[in-house]
Amino acid sequence: MTTAALFILLFACMLLGMPIAVALGLSSVTTILLFSNDSLASISLKLYEATSEHYTLLAIPFFILSSAFLSTGGVAKRLIDFAIDAVGHVRGGLAMASVLACMLFAAVSGSSPATVAAIGTIVIAGMIRSGYPEKFAAGVITTAGTLGILIPPSIVMLVYAAATEVSAGRMFMAGVIPGLMMGVMLMVAIYITARIKNLPALPFPGFLALGKSFFIALGGMMLIFIVLGSIYGGVASPTEAAAVAAIYAYLVSVFGYRDIGPLKGIAWRNEGENLASAGVRNLYQVVIGLPKSFVHPEVRKVVLEATKVSIMLLFIIANAMLFAHVLTTERIPHSIAEVITNWGLPAWGFLIVVNILLLIAGNFMEPSAILLIMAPILFPIAMQLGIDPIHLGIIMVVNMEIGMLTPPVGLNLFVTSGITGKSMLWVIRAVLPWMLLLLGFLMLITYIPQISLFLPEYLDQLNGYK
């Protein structure tokens, strides 16, 4: 009775057009008040716990803030310039460079829509000017943007870690090889298509230009080594690394690249100025500009936008955790686990069911909400069947990637539609061939666990763990 009431209320609220966070919260509270023996105090207690006791979730606002600074601070443009110099000379190289740029930006942002927005705003128009079909350009960027939640650090991985209490660091490790593998698969598909359609290639700029663009982009790419190096090296937790990332992104955007803030447009070295005098001048500018940057309109706008996104996401997470609390209190996951176990499904059959459920859910809900609802249900069943929780997590993340491309709630579709000015239906048609590639990739991740587990297990061996 309670289970039926909970899900009927949830789907009724969603059909009425309520935001997913409100639908989750309202259905949970109504079920507790009318159908459950749980106390009213548990509502406020669980909402408080959702945002205060899950230490891992504190990393989310920091990663969102760092992503906001990097998106606004011109880091994406410098990553694109380096990627074009690196692979732009290959047939279809501009599209391959776009994928490489998405991979690099994904490793510093942790967000799929942010990756599409930052890279797609610059690259789609450039690809069209270079002679690429507009649908091809939009499809590539929309799909490559999904790497934002697979290549660590990933906000979705942090949510899964909080929902299942597995190690966020191990989840990050497990995402490295699948993320690189998916990027390479996209590049290979682009190269084959480029050979068939005779897409253009850019001239090789030379090793000097490549080295220069690499050095310029290094300020942004250093964030990859700071975050992942500190986590994998045991120096910092994901939350601590996220806090450092936010500070570093602020410094590199405001005082390094100087694309926003009080030093915007001021060159590091003037013509004819020697290195010593330039160093002294820049040190003075940074010291003087530091207090001014805190109240600068552009910096404040970035912080405000990041705050809005963080509050929205944490509100969804809090209500989803309240929904998960009702599920757990009423022993709904255990009941479902018993039913599925009684079916006698083998592990491979259960994973088929998991993928189908998640692909359907990805059409209607935001990834964080799906993970917080489905993970408590699927996790105990996977444990009974001997499926590694890290492997299950990567499977869920890849399903969330595909959910970013499926209507009506595919966030990447909305971003690309806004960039190109085309309708949602046009973007869906552009993405469809690449989505088939993602589905094939999902099968590989699902049934070859070592793609996800090799790196965490190898690092455990290096650290002396069994």
Order of alpha helices (4+ residues) and beta strands (2+ residues): alpha-alpha-alpha-alpha-alpha-alpha-alpha-alpha-alpha-alpha-alpha-alpha-alpha-alpha-alpha-alpha-alpha-alpha-alpha-alpha-alpha
